[in-house]
Amino acid sequence: LVTGKRGEGSSGVAVAVLDDDGGDEREFILKIARDDAAGRRLDVEAGVLAGIEHPRVVRLVESLELGGRRGLLVARAGKEAPAARL
């Protein structure tokens, strides 16, 4: 369930999504690529995130494809996008 837009950049859009499977509601961020080139960049990002486990770096949950577009499902890192703080 999409709960709201979290941000937008040159490579795509990020939306907050709610996973309520099993009755335990959890919020994640879904990053969706704008095009194939952005999808390739998300693939690289997924590879990097898969090798990092740190409290200040988002955790990769899943790399996926939605309607022919690449997407990354990542753990929610805070209430606002980093760009909102700049």
N, C-alpha and C positions, 0 to 999 in steps of 0.2 A: 504494500500500500504506500503510495507516494504521499508524503505529508507536507512537502514544500520544496521550493527551489533554494539551494544553498549558495550557489555561485555560478559564474560563467567565465570562460576564458577563451583564448584563441583555439584551443584544441577541443573544447566541448563544454558540457554543462554538468553540474553536480546537483543532485536532488537528495533530500532526506527521505529514507524509506523505512517503514515499520515492518518488522518481521514478527508476526504473532503466532507462528507455528508452535504447537504444543502449549499454548496458553501463556507463554512467557514472552511479553512484548519487549523487543529490543530495537533500537534505532541504529541504522547504518547510513552511510553515504554511498550513493551510486553515481559514479562518474561515467558519462556516456560520450564517446568520441563523435565529433562532428562529421568526420570523413575517414577514408582509409588511411591517409597519412597520419592523422591524429590517433587512429586505432593502433598503428604500429608503435607510436610513442607510448601509448598506454600499455602495450605489450612489454616494452622495455621497462616502464615504470613498475609493472607487476613483477618482473624478474628481480628488480632491485628490492622492492618491498618484501618479497618472499624471503630474502636473505637477511632482513633486519628485524630485530626484536628489541625495541627500546621504548620507554614510556612517553617520549616526546615525538615519536614517529607513528603515524597511523599504521594500523595492522591490516594487512591484506586478508580479506575473508575469502574472496573468490574472483577469478578472472572469467568473464563470460561474454556471450554474444546475444544481443537483443535486436531482433528485426534487422539482422545484417550489420549491426554496428557493434564495435567492441565496447566493453564496459568493465569497470572495476568496482567491486563491492568492498568497501573498507569500513573498519570500525569507526564510529563517530569519535572525533577528536576534540570537540568543544561545541559551544553554542553558536559560534560565528566563524565564518571563513577567514583565513589569514588576511586576505585583501581588505577586509573590513577594519582591521587594526592599523593598516598603513595609512 
